[in-house]
Amino acid sequence: MEILRGTIFSDDPNLREQLEDVLGKIRAFSLVRHTISGFPTEERLATFLEVQAPAIVFIDISDIERGIQLGNLINKLSRNVQLVAVAPKDDPQLLLTAMRAGMREYLALPLSINEVVAALSRLKELLQANPPSAEYNQNVYSFLPAKPGSGASTACINLGFALTKSPESRAALLDFDMHCGVLDFLLKLPQGFSVRDAAEHAAHMDEAIWMRMVTQVGRVDVLRAGRPREYDSQLPNDFASELVSFARRQYQTVCLDLSGHFDKISVDVLQHSNKIFLVTTPELAALYAARRSMEILQSLHLKDRVGILLNRANSQKINQAQVEELLGTGIYAAIPNDYQAVQDSLTAGHCMAPSTSAGRRYHEIADNLTGRKPSSQQKKKSIFGVFEKLTMKAAVVN
């Protein structure tokens, strides 16, 4: 059985715990957890379905009217997502009502693993014949600096380009650092439209308008932040979410450069990100700032999406274990301190050469994210030393 992604909507901790326990024993199932409590708003549910794209939703029907209402809302937002009714006890009347409401499967406590596997097998066949209509790109990455100068913009550019190795791949780089966006500077882009211009068209964005807004650099389209304006406070509400939603439908990869200020725009963008790269250096001040950022991300229920990129990793006498203990999470990847590669890329207005130690590392991260096998050159022993041996952590889905 192929891996199926699903989630649970229940405010009953006993029901949720039993279902999570059984699903956790099924290797062919990936549970997508969320922090939504109570009945979700349409906006929050739409964001969750868009970002995490579960194919199966288990709905607690202890309150049958509420369960049916939630099922109808899910079907409205993402057609062909398969709904499974879960009841606290076997009740023929609940079964009949749930089936009439379009819920394909019915499970009642206590659950058996064989019963759940059989239901998933039937749902798999339905999904193969009628896949969910809301198939969104899952490769949306945010780059958040622990403090200014941590190298988040450099990471955004280099990983964005590294993720476009294959000829059919295209990426978008969106600069949402409205305070001091530098993607246009780093890539030596000519003057053009910006995020602020695109914001005016966000609600009715189409491909023709989009292509006027972005600047093409090879297989990468860049939407710069532009210069700060006095009337930024008049930008449309939710424009950032709308731009990210549009981009994720157009590109294989979307990379978002953020300011690190946790303003409304940044928080909106983070909610739409499948992976958040918190970029820090090993200096104590940067690590202190990174720890504060982790606390904020945890309060936003986004900690499980975070991966730490340790930039300039071999520039300080601090080991991986100390960094992980300080930040309370593992390091996703370490980037070597390759000063010459950075300067050469600035001069060229492009990403680092893959032959450099830092450039090679970004390509290794890209291979890890996409599941590509590394080239024979990448398999050669690196001169980077101990930090090159850091194990990149598998992404945890929230």
C-alpha positions in Angstrom: 0.0 0.0 0.0 1.3 3.5 -0.9 1.6 6.1 1.9 -1.7 7.8 2.6 -1.8 11.1 4.4 -4.7 11.7 6.8 -5.7 13.8 9.8 -8.1 13.6 12.7 -10.8 16.2 13.8 -11.9 15.4 17.3 -12.1 17.2 20.6 -12.5 13.9 22.5 -9.0 13.1 23.8 -9.8 9.4 24.4 -11.1 8.9 20.8 -8.2 10.8 19.3 -5.6 8.9 21.4 -7.0 5.5 20.4 -7.2 6.4 16.7 -3.7 7.9 16.7 -2.4 4.8 18.4 -3.8 2.5 15.8 -2.8 4.7 12.9 0.7 5.0 14.3 1.1 1.2 13.8 0.3 1.3 10.1 3.5 2.0 8.1 1.6 2.9 5.0 -0.2 5.8 6.7 1.2 9.2 7.6 -0.7 11.1 10.3 -0.9 14.9 9.7 -1.3 16.6 13.1 -2.8 20.0 13.6 -3.6 22.4 16.5 -7.1 23.3 15.5 -9.5 23.0 18.4 -13.2 23.4 18.3 -15.0 23.9 14.9 -12.5 25.5 12.5 -13.2 28.7 10.6 -13.4 28.3 6.8 -10.2 30.3 6.4 -8.1 28.3 8.8 -9.4 25.0 7.5 -8.7 26.1 3.9 -5.1 27.0 4.9 -4.6 23.7 6.6 -6.0 21.6 3.7 -3.9 23.7 1.2 -0.6 23.4 3.1 -0.8 19.8 4.4 -3.1 18.3 1.8 -4.5 15.3 3.7 -6.2 12.7 1.5 -8.3 11.2 4.3 -10.0 13.0 7.2 -11.3 11.2 10.3 -14.2 13.0 11.8 -15.6 12.5 15.3 -19.3 12.2 14.9 -20.2 12.2 18.6 -22.1 15.3 17.7 -23.5 14.2 14.3 -24.7 17.6 13.2 -21.4 19.2 13.8 -19.6 16.3 12.1 -21.7 16.6 9.0 -21.2 20.3 8.9 -17.4 19.8 9.1 -17.6 17.2 6.4 -19.6 19.5 4.1 -17.1 22.3 4.6 -14.1 20.0 3.8 -15.8 18.8 0.6 -16.5 22.4 -0.3 -12.8 23.3 0.1 -11.2 20.2 -1.3 -13.3 17.8 -3.4 -12.6 14.0 -3.3 -10.9 14.1 0.1 -12.2 10.9 1.7 -14.1 11.3 5.0 -14.2 8.6 7.7 -16.8 8.8 10.5 -15.5 7.8 13.9 -18.0 7.1 16.7 -17.3 6.6 20.4 -19.4 3.4 20.2 -21.1 1.3 17.6 -24.5 2.9 16.7 -26.5 1.8 13.7 -28.3 5.1 13.5 -25.1 7.1 13.5 -23.7 4.8 10.8 -26.8 5.4 8.6 -26.7 9.1 9.1 -23.0 9.3 8.4 -23.2 7.3 5.2 -26.1 9.4 3.9 -23.9 12.5 4.6 -21.2 11.1 2.2 -18.8 9.6 4.7 -17.2 6.6 3.0 -16.2 4.6 6.0 -17.4 4.2 9.6 -15.3 3.2 12.6 -16.4 2.7 16.2 -14.4 2.4 19.4 -12.8 0.1 20.4 -10.7 0.1 17.2 -8.9 -2.9 15.7 -5.9 -2.5 13.5 -7.3 -4.9 10.9 -10.6 -2.9 10.7 -8.7 0.3 10.1 -6.3 -1.3 7.5 -9.3 -2.7 5.6 -10.9 0.8 5.6 -7.7 2.4 4.3 -7.4 -0.2 1.6 -10.8 0.6 0.3 -10.2 4.4 0.5 -6.9 3.9 -1.4 -8.8 2.5 -4.4 -11.2 5.4 -4.3 -8.4 7.9 -4.1 -6.6 6.3 -7.1 -9.8 6.6 -9.2 -10.7 10.1 -7.9 -7.7 12.0 -6.4 -8.4 15.1 -4.3 -8.9 18.1 -6.5 -6.9 20.4 -4.2 -3.5 19.1 -5.1 -1.1 21.8 -4.0 2.6 22.0 -4.3 4.1 20.9 -1.0 7.5 22.4 -1.6 7.0 25.8 0.0 10.0 26.8 2.1 10.3 29.9 4.3 13.7 31.3 5.3 13.7 33.1 8.7 16.9 34.8 10.0 17.6 34.4 13.7 19.1 38.0 13.5 20.1 40.3 10.6 23.2 39.0 8.8 22.5 35.3 9.6 22.4 34.4 5.9 18.7 33.6 5.4 18.6 35.5 2.0 21.7 33.7 0.8 20.2 30.4 1.9 16.9 31.2 0.1 18.7 32.0 -3.2 21.1 29.0 -3.1 18.6 26.4 -2.1 16.0 27.8 -4.6 18.4 27.4 -7.5 19.7 24.0 -6.2 16.1 22.8 -6.3 15.9 23.5 -10.1 18.4 20.9 -11.2 16.1 19.1 -13.6 15.1 20.9 -16.9 11.4 20.7 -16.0 11.8 22.3 -12.6 10.9 25.9 -11.9 11.1 27.8 -8.7 9.8 31.1 -7.4 11.7 33.3 -4.9 9.4 35.7 -3.1 11.0 38.5 -1.0 8.6 39.2 1.9 11.2 41.2 3.9 9.3 44.4 3.6 11.8 46.2 5.9 15.0 45.5 4.0 14.6 43.0 1.2 17.9 42.2 -0.6 17.1 39.5 -3.1 17.3 42.0 -6.0 20.6 43.3 -4.7 22.1 39.8 -4.3 21.0 38.8 -7.8 21.8 42.2 -9.4 18.3 42.5 -10.7 17.2 45.5 -12.8 14.5 47.7 -11.6 11.0 46.2 -11.9 7.8 45.4 -10.1 7.7 44.2 -6.5 5.7 42.4 -3.9 4.0 45.8 -3.2 2.8 46.0 -6.8 1.7 42.4 -6.8 -0.3 43.0 -3.6 -2.7 45.3 -5.5 -3.5 42.4 -7.8 -3.4 39.6 -5.3 -7.1 39.0 -5.1 -7.4 38.5 -8.9 -3.9 37.3 -9.8 -3.5 35.5 -13.0 -0.5 34.2 -15.0 -0.3 37.2 -17.3 -0.1 39.7 -14.4 2.3 37.4 -12.5 4.8 37.2 -15.3 4.8 41.0 -15.4 5.6 41.2 -11.7 8.5 38.7 -11.6 12.0 38.8 -13.0 13.3 35.6 -14.6 16.7 34.3 -13.7 17.2 31.0 -15.5 14.5 28.7 -14.2 13.9 30.9 -11.2 11.3 33.7 -11.1 12.0 36.4 -8.5 9.5 38.7 -6.9 11.5 41.4 -5.1 10.3 43.2 -2.0 10.9 46.7 -3.4 11.6 49.9 -1.5 9.6 50.6 1.7 6.7 53.0 1.2 4.9 55.3 3.5 1.6 53.8 2.6 2.6 50.2 3.3 -0.1 50.2 6.1 -2.7 50.4 3.3 -1.6 47.1 1.7 -4.6 44.7 1.2 -5.3 42.3 4.0 -4.1 38.7 3.4 -2.3 39.7 0.2 0.8 37.7 1.2 -1.3 34.5 1.7 -3.0 35.0 -1.6 0.4 35.5 -3.4 1.8 32.3 -1.8 -1.3 30.4 -2.7 -1.0 31.5 -6.3 2.7 30.7 -6.5 2.4 27.2 -5.0 0.0 26.3 -7.8 2.4 27.5 -10.5 5.8 26.2 -9.4 7.5 23.0 -8.3 9.3 25.0 -5.5 8.5 28.2 -3.8 11.1 29.9 -1.5 10.0 32.8 0.8 12.6 35.2 2.3 11.3 36.7 5.5 12.5 39.5 7.8 12.6 37.6 11.1 10.4 40.3 12.7 7.3 38.2 13.1 5.1 40.9 11.7 1.6 40.1 10.3 3.0 39.5 6.8 5.6 37.1 8.1 3.2 35.2 10.3 0.7 34.8 7.4 3.4 33.5 5.2 4.8 31.1 7.8 1.3 29.5 8.2 1.4 28.7 4.4 4.9 27.1 4.6 5.5 23.4 4.6 9.0 23.8 5.9 10.5 26.8 7.9 14.2 27.1 7.8 15.4 29.1 10.8 18.9 30.3 9.8 21.4 31.0 12.5 25.2 31.3 12.9 27.1 29.7 15.8 27.8 33.0 17.5 26.2 33.2 20.9 24.1 36.3 20.1 22.7 34.7 17.0 21.9 31.5 18.9 20.2 33.5 21.7 18.0 35.2 19.0 17.3 31.8 17.4 16.1 30.5 20.7 13.7 33.4 21.1 12.4 32.8 17.6 11.8 29.1 18.4 9.7 30.2 21.4 7.6 32.4 19.1 7.3 29.7 16.5 6.1 27.3 19.2 3.5 29.8 20.4 2.3 29.9 16.8 2.1 26.1 16.8 4.7 26.0 14.0 7.7 24.4 15.8 7.2 21.0 14.2 7.8 22.6 10.7 11.1 24.2 11.7 14.5 23.0 10.5 17.6 24.7 11.8 20.2 25.8 9.2 23.5 26.4 11.0 25.3 28.9 8.7 29.1 29.5 8.9 29.2 26.3 11.0 32.9 25.9 11.2 33.6 29.5 12.3 33.2 29.0 16.0 34.3 26.4 18.6 30.9 25.2 19.4 29.6 21.7 18.7 26.3 20.4 17.3 25.1 19.0 20.6 25.5 22.4 22.3 23.6 24.2 19.6 20.8 21.6 19.7 20.5 21.8 23.5 20.3 25.5 23.4 17.6 25.6 20.7 15.7 22.6 21.9 15.7 21.0 18.5 18.0 19.2 16.1 20.0 20.8 13.3 18.6 20.1 9.9 21.9 20.9 8.1 25.1 22.8 8.6 26.6 25.2 6.0 30.4 25.7 6.0 31.9 29.1 6.3 32.9 29.6 2.6 33.8 33.3 2.5 35.2 33.2 -1.0 32.2 31.4 -2.5 29.9 34.0 -1.0 32.0 36.9 -2.4 32.1 35.3 -5.9 28.4 34.8 -5.9 27.8 38.4 -4.9 30.1 39.5 -7.8 28.4 37.3 -10.3 24.8 38.1 -9.0 24.0 34.4 -8.9 24.0 31.4 -6.6 27.2 29.8 -5.4 29.0 27.4 -7.7 28.2 23.7 -6.8 32.0 23.0 -6.9 32.4 25.2 -3.7 32.0 23.6 -0.3 29.0 25.8 0.6 27.4 25.4 -2.9 27.9 21.7 -2.7 26.2 21.6 0.7 23.1 23.4 -0.7 22.8 20.9 -3.5 23.0 18.1 -0.9 20.2 19.7 1.1 18.2 20.0 -2.1 18.7 16.3 -2.9 17.6 15.5 0.7 14.4 17.5 0.3 13.5 16.0 -3.1 14.7 12.5 -2.5 17.2 12.7 -5.4 20.3 10.5 -5.2 23.5 12.5 -4.9 25.9 12.6 -7.8 29.2 10.7 -7.7 30.9 14.0 -7.0 28.8 14.7 -4.0 29.6 11.3 -2.6 33.3 12.1 -2.4 34.6 12.8 1.0 34.3 16.5 1.8 37.1 18.6 3.3 34.5 20.3 5.5 35.2 17.9 8.4 33.0 17.2 11.3 30.2 19.6 10.4 29.8 17.9 7.0 28.9 14.7 8.8 25.9 16.3 10.6 22.9 14.2 9.9 20.1 16.1 8.3 16.8 15.5 10.2 13.8 14.2 8.3 11.0 16.9 8.1 8.3 16.5 10.7 4.8 17.3 9.4 2.6 19.4 11.7 
